Amino acid sequence: MVPALAWLQRVLQEALTALGRVWFFIPPPPPVPPPPPTGPASGHPERLRPDVPLTDQEEALRRQLADIAVPDPIGEEKGPGA
């Protein structure tokens, strides 16, 4: 008798759990975005050289890019320095 009640309890628990998952759907959490890249790989021809200063044109491009708004992971725009 006891094994039959244990089996019945297990079957009812599985059925109610499945019903609850269908009836009260909880979406999975959003995926965690990967960390931003630190730069090109060490063997890449465009890798950064911290020991070489930027040229005038590169410095002007860096200043222009610093003024561009960066999209927030949630989708809202962030201004520079925000």
N, C-alpha and C positions, 0 to 999 in steps of 0.2 A: 504494500500500500504506500509506503513512504517513497520508494523509487518512482511510483506513478505520480505522486504529488510533486516531487522534485522536477520530473519531466514536464508536467503541466505548468508549473511555475516558470520554468525556463522558456517554454514555448510562448506563454502569455507575455513574458517580459520582452522577448524578441519581437513579437507582433506589435506590442504597444510602442516599443522603441522605433520600429519602422514606421508606424502610423504617426508618431510624433515628429519624425524627420520629414515626412511629407506634409503634414499639417502646419507645422511651425518651422518653415525653412529659414535657416540662418545662413546667410551667404558667407563664404570663406573670407578671411581678411585679405585686403589688397596685397599684392606682392611688394616686397621691399625693393625699392630701386637700387641698382648696383651703385657702388661708389663712383664718383666721376674719375675719369682716367687722369693719371698724373702726367701724361705726355707720351710721346712716341716711345717705342721700345728702344733698348740700348743700341741695337744694331741698325735702327731705322735711319735712312739718309737725312731725315728732317728732325733728328733729335735735337733737343735744346742744349745750348752751350752756355752755362752760367758764367763761364770765364771770359766770354766774348761779349762786349757791350752791343746794344742794338744800334743799327744805323739810324739816320734821321728819318728815312721812309718807314722803317719798322716801328720806330717810336711813335710816328704820326698814326700808323695803323693801330697800334696798341691803345692810343688815346681814343681813337674812334670806336674801337670795340668796347672800351670801358663804358661808353655812353649808352650801349644797347641794353634794353630791359631784358632780364633773364626770366623765363617762365618758371613759376613756382611749381613744385611737384603736384599741387592740388589743381593747378590750372590758372591761377591768378597771376597777373603780371607783377613783377617786382622791379622797381626802378633801380638805378645804380646806387650802390651804397645802402640799400635797404636790408 
